[in-house]
Amino acid sequence: MANVAKQYASLCRRDPNNPTRFAHSGSAMHGENLAWGTGLTGIQAADLWYNERSNYNFNNPGFASNTGHFTQVVWKGTTRIGCGFATCGGQRLLVCHYWRPGNTTGQFPQNVSNVCR
């Protein structure tokens, strides 16, 4: 999984709707989080994603664009993670792939526990 994530990161693919952002692969085979910045580390990216928890409504579990990284990171059904870095135009891009994918409609209550508060 890490090799596939690194291969995708090395494409440095930009979002066609917003070229200031990198594009997700769009694969339904795995979950995916992206982060980028100059000097970005894996710990910094994981902290950015996990810190979305402050926006998550544990009383109304479900997907929201401002918490999707967090819910994928803590998704109970995920059993494998692989990540890879690439340098893209002076920025460090981190791509992480998750198996089993998270953020599945109807499965939030059992996969995103309130112990994450």
C-alpha positions as CSV (number, residue, x, y, z in Angstrom):
1,M,0.0,0.0,0.0
2,A,2.8,2.4,0.8
3,N,4.4,1.8,-2.7
4,V,1.1,2.6,-4.4
5,A,0.6,5.7,-2.3
6,K,4.2,6.8,-3.1
7,Q,3.6,6.1,-6.8
8,Y,0.5,8.2,-6.8
9,A,2.1,11.0,-4.9
10,S,5.0,11.1,-7.4
11,L,2.5,12.0,-10.2
12,C,2.0,15.4,-8.4
13,R,-1.5,15.5,-9.9
14,R,-3.3,18.8,-9.4
15,D,-7.0,19.3,-9.0
16,P,-8.3,20.5,-12.4
17,N,-10.9,22.6,-10.6
18,N,-8.4,24.2,-8.3
19,P,-4.8,24.0,-9.4
20,T,-3.5,25.3,-6.1
21,R,-4.6,21.9,-4.6
22,F,-3.5,18.4,-5.3
23,A,-6.0,15.9,-6.6
24,H,-7.3,12.7,-5.0
25,S,-6.8,9.5,-7.1
26,G,-10.6,8.9,-7.1
27,S,-10.1,5.2,-6.5
28,A,-12.9,3.3,-4.7
29,M,-10.5,0.6,-3.8
30,H,-9.1,2.4,-0.8
31,G,-9.6,5.5,1.4
32,E,-7.2,8.3,0.9
33,N,-5.9,11.4,2.6
34,L,-3.6,14.0,1.1
35,A,-1.6,16.8,2.8
36,W,1.1,19.1,1.5
37,G,3.4,21.9,2.5
38,T,7.0,22.9,2.5
39,G,8.9,20.6,5.0
40,L,5.7,18.7,5.8
41,T,6.3,15.6,8.0
42,G,4.0,12.6,8.5
43,I,3.4,13.6,12.1
44,Q,2.3,17.1,11.1
45,A,-0.1,15.7,8.4
46,A,-1.6,13.2,10.9
47,D,-2.0,16.0,13.4
48,L,-3.8,18.2,10.8
49,W,-6.1,15.3,10.0
50,Y,-6.8,14.3,13.5
51,N,-7.4,17.8,14.7
52,E,-10.6,17.9,12.5
53,R,-12.2,16.0,15.4
54,S,-13.1,19.4,17.0
55,N,-15.6,19.9,14.1
56,Y,-17.1,16.4,14.3
57,N,-20.6,16.0,15.7
58,F,-20.5,12.8,17.7
59,N,-24.2,13.2,18.4
60,N,-25.0,13.1,14.7
61,P,-22.4,10.9,13.1
62,G,-21.8,11.1,9.4
63,F,-19.6,12.5,6.7
64,A,-18.8,16.2,6.4
65,S,-16.1,17.8,4.2
66,N,-14.4,19.4,7.2
67,T,-14.1,16.1,9.2
68,G,-13.5,13.5,6.4
69,H,-9.7,13.3,7.1
70,F,-10.3,12.7,10.8
71,T,-13.0,10.1,10.3
72,Q,-10.8,8.2,7.9
73,V,-7.8,8.3,10.3
74,V,-9.9,6.8,13.2
75,W,-12.1,4.5,11.2
76,K,-12.3,1.3,13.2
77,G,-12.8,-0.9,10.2
78,T,-9.5,0.2,8.7
79,T,-6.8,-2.5,9.2
80,R,-4.0,-1.3,6.9
81,I,-2.4,2.0,6.1
82,G,0.3,2.8,3.6
83,C,1.8,6.3,3.0
84,G,4.2,7.9,0.6
85,F,5.9,11.2,0.0
86,A,6.9,13.1,-3.1
87,T,8.3,16.5,-3.8
88,C,6.0,18.5,-6.1
89,G,7.0,22.0,-7.1
90,G,8.8,22.8,-3.9
91,Q,6.1,21.3,-1.7
92,R,6.1,17.9,0.0
93,L,3.0,15.9,-0.8
94,L,2.0,13.1,1.5
95,V,-0.6,10.5,0.3
96,C,-2.0,7.9,2.6
97,H,-4.1,5.0,1.5
98,Y,-6.4,3.1,3.9
99,W,-7.8,-0.4,3.7
100,R,-10.7,-0.9,4.3
101,P,-11.8,2.5,3.2
102,G,-13.7,4.7,5.7
103,N,-16.4,7.3,5.4
104,T,-19.0,4.8,4.4
105,T,-22.6,6.1,4.6
106,G,-24.5,4.4,7.4
107,Q,-21.4,3.0,9.1
108,F,-20.2,6.0,11.1
109,P,-21.7,5.1,14.5
110,Q,-19.8,1.8,14.8
111,N,-16.5,3.1,13.2
112,V,-16.0,6.6,14.7
113,S,-16.3,6.2,18.4
114,N,-16.9,9.0,20.9
115,V,-13.8,7.9,22.7
116,C,-12.0,10.0,20.1
117,R,-13.3,13.1,21.8
